[in-house]
């Protein structure tokens, strides 16, 4: 006989763990089913914007996150010649109540996972449960899982299921069997490098654009070696209409992308040296999926990357997943308090979030944050400029930045 639970959260990533913690905070029981057998601090960096930090702070996680990450003071844009185009204050330095943090993704995941273990109890956080499908009836949902190292994994019976199982969600695939990843010829390579602080050590840096090759660079661990160096997270993006989609988390080779950045040696940073000094490099395709018409199906709904995978631009994917988590937790709490059917809560959650996240997906495809750099390149004819203010004013560049943030669903200050 299948295990029984009231609410099954399938996937123990950012969305799933935040949702479980939000339910617990509202006095609602759930069980989390995570595919990996052991949670390790893997991956590279992630940026937590103020509207993401607002959700995490509401879960009581501000202190450990600040201790583990680095607060960004500014976001700075440079062209591929290393010339500064535009900069703006970020987080608390821009007037927000909360910081913008750069943090190792594995450390963020560990903070969420440890909080779930402590608050929900280890008996409600299950690892080695990789969902392969479901069967739904009028009384509930039966979840199926693949075998793990310990052998067969018994099915789980739940009254309600929230799918947080990522871009390759088995539950999304159940409802959309022809679902396809969208790939437009952009591949990325990511790594971390121990390096002296860059531009003061609290800057989120974009160099170049998707038209010319692009680097995103920011620190995620301070004084990582006891000698004042930081762990610097970097991402290289290259668009090639003839490129094949690369794999997730496959070890990357610097020689596959370094030629694009070979002459990016500036007085403030040697980009090729930053790349070649990385201990590990990973390949990732830049992919998303077309927006869905529906997330909620009777007793099941989708969340985070299972619902709305988007290009990892503007640091907004995690923020949107965290807003999903709080929104659905609130709707479930409200519906339970009213003694109603949670199908209505799942529908209201969908109504609140589906179109909003679809706009972010489309914005990240068509109006990347590096549009500021693309505009400068257009005005300079793709050559170095003498003075950016001769081409475009800082006010005009700020308007471009604010327009992106407005369309992409950022919480704007003022």
C-alpha angles and dihedrals in degrees: 000000000000122000114260128228135156100224120016117199107201109206130030101218127113095297097042097046094044090050092049091049091048091051091049090050088056093048096255121135123225142157125229120215113196123186100218118080095219128026110227132177096257135152135042133274136325132186119225110207121207093262089052090047089051090060093044092046089054086057090055096251103117096103099052091042093052090047092052100041142048123250114234115226097184147006113224131191124204132177120236090270090063094252117145112243104172143344136188137184117256138207116345089358088062093050101268118138091231134049131250106235135199108207140164107264090224091055091050090050091048092052091051093043095048090048090052092049091050098044104033095033125244090266089068097049110073124189127193091043107126108177117227102174149319144234119211129200137165093278102043149305131288114210122204125207136194121248116270134200090284093054135256117007115220119235118259124225115210136172092217133017130201113193112217095154099126139239092327093047114172089203093053087049090054091060096033106034092172093051112141136192114242114227123179102182100276119130127182136202121201134193146149125234132189103234142150114271113284119220091350096320100268103080132113102214132197119187124186125345139260087266093061105021120283139221127197113195132179139145121254105174125038123220090357094173102034089251099089097266121133133218102246120204115209136180126194118202125193127176119207121164089208095049123117118228110263125219131266115259094350112150106262131217120228091215090065093066110007094091090068090060100032095116096040094114110139132175088251100041142013101215097187090052090050090053098044093047092061114115092213134016124196130197123224131173117231099238142151136165133243114265116267126233091223140020103175123072113178102287098003133072138172129237140184116347091355088063105032117007108188139180110280092244128130092014089266106124095081092044092054091049091051091051088050090054096051093043095054093042089054093048093049092048092049093048093048091049089053092047092240136141115277090224085079090052092051090050094049090049089053091048091051098046113024100076093036093056092041087061090053092050091052094044092052089052098048108023111036119187089248089068083103090064092042089054091051091049090050092052094045094046090243092296133112113279131219095221127359090214089065088062105037135350124249088239090058091048090049089053090055090051093047092047091055092048092047094051093041093057100252119159099248121209117237 
